[in-house]
Amino acid sequence: MNSKKFISDAKDVINLEIKALQKLKQSINHSFNKAVVQIARCQSKVILCGVGKSGIIASKIAATLSSVGTPSFNLSASDSSHGDLGSITKKDILVIISNSGQTNELKNIIQFANRNKIFLIGIVSKKDSILYKASDIKLLIPQVKESGGIVPTSSTTAQLALGDALAIASMKYKKFDKLDFKKIHPAGNLGAQLKTVEDIMLIGNKIPFVNENLKMKKALKILSDKKLGVLVAQSNKKQTTGIITDGQIRRFNLKNSNLHLMNVKSIMTKNPVSIEKDVLAAKALSVMNTKKITCLCVHDKKKKFKTIGIVHIHNILQSNIS
C-alpha cells in the first residue's frame, strides 16, 4: 500500500479545515461582540449543548470557558428531555451548537428556552433552521466542505475555533489575568509555572531577621538556627538595610580573625535585591540566575524596604518551577 496516499489524504483534510477557518474569520461580525458581552456579564452559568460531534465540541468549549473564569457546563441533549432541563435557570445563558440547527434532540431544549425566556445563543450554519430563528444572538458559521464529503470535520473545527474565540474575548472583557488563572489551575506543570513568589516564600519566624547593630557572635547563632545560609539585616525601624550570606562570612574569615566582634552592618551587603510578592516565581528564578544569588527578599508593592518574606532557590526548585 502506498503510504504517500495517506499523507495526501491528511493534507487534504487539513486544507479543508484551513479553508473553513478562513471563511469563519471573514464571517465574524457584531453578533460576536454581543455574544461576548452576554457571556462575560452572565451572573449565573453558561450552559452549552449539542448533539453528536457538536456535543463533544460543546463540552470542550464549556471546559475552556470555566478555565477562564466563566462557570460553564455541558448539557446532554438526549438527557435534557428526561429531566435535565431542570438544571437550566432563567439567569443562565444557553449556547446551542448545531450545524443544521434542525436536530430533533434540540427542539425540546429550544422550546424550553424560548418559553421560559432563557437567553439563547445559537451557533449554526443554516439561516432557515429552527435554532437560527429561535436564538437571541445568532452566530452563523459558514457552510463548508467536509472531509470525505460527509464526515463532520471542517464544520466542527469551525465550531471549536469560534468557541475558543468567545472564551478568550470574554476573558479579556472581564480582565481575567494570570493571577486569576492560577487560582483555578493549582495543579500540574501549568499551575507550577503560574505560582507567584507569595505562594512559596517563607514568612514570619522563618525569616532570618537580625538587627543591623547586632554583634556577629549572636548573628551567627541565628544563621545556624534558621538553616537558610542567609541573614536579613534590619534597622531599628524594621526597614531592611542589608543581607549577609554564609559565603560572605567565609570570605571575611579568610582575611580577618575578629568576625565575632563585628556588627552586622559592618559585614552585610547593603540594599539587597528585593522582589514584589505578586511576581511569578519563574521570574524570581530568572532574577537569581542573572544576579548569581540564591535568595531574594520579598516586599509588597512599593514598600521595597519592608521585607514581608524571603524566597530561597530551594523553595523554587521544590515547587518544580524552571
HELIX and SHEET records of a PDB file:
HELIX    1   1 SER A    3  SER A   27  1                                  25    
HELIX    2   2 HIS A   30  ARG A   41  1                                  12    
HELIX    3   3 LYS A   53  SER A   67  1                                  15    
HELIX    4   4 ALA A   77  SER A   80  1                                   4    
HELIX    5   5 ASP A   84  SER A   87  5                                   4    
HELIX    6   6 ASN A  104  ARG A  115  1                                  12    
HELIX    7   7 ILE A  130  ALA A  134  1                                   5    
HELIX    8   8 SER A  154  TYR A  173  1                                  20    
HELIX    9   9 LYS A  178  LYS A  183  1                                   6    
HELIX   10  10 GLY A  188  GLN A  193  1                                   6    
HELIX   11  11 VAL A  197  ILE A  200  1                                   4    
HELIX   12  12 GLY A  204  LYS A  206  5                                   3    
HELIX   13  13 MET A  216  LYS A  226  1                                  11    
HELIX   14  14 ASP A  246  LYS A  255  1                                  10    
HELIX   15  15 LEU A  259  LEU A  261  5                                   3    
HELIX   16  16 VAL A  264  ILE A  267  1                                   4    
HELIX   17  17 ALA A  281  LYS A  291  1                                  11    
HELIX   18  18 ILE A  313  GLN A  318  1                                   6    
SHEET    1   A 5 SER A  72  SER A  76  0                                        
SHEET    2   A 5 VAL A  46  GLY A  50  1                                        
SHEET    3   A 5 ILE A  93  SER A  98  1                                        
SHEET    4   A 5 PHE A 119  VAL A 124  1                                        
SHEET    5   A 5 ILE A 137  LEU A 140  1                                        
SHEET    1   B 4 PHE A 209  ASN A 211  0                                        
SHEET    2   B 4 VAL A 230  GLN A 234  1                                        
SHEET    3   B 4 THR A 240  THR A 245 -1                                        
SHEET    4   B 4 THR A 269  LYS A 270 -1                                        
SHEET    1   C 3 SER A 274  GLU A 276  0                                        
SHEET    2   C 3 CYS A 295  HIS A 299  1                                        
SHEET    3   C 3 GLY A 309  HIS A 312 -1                                        
END                                                                             
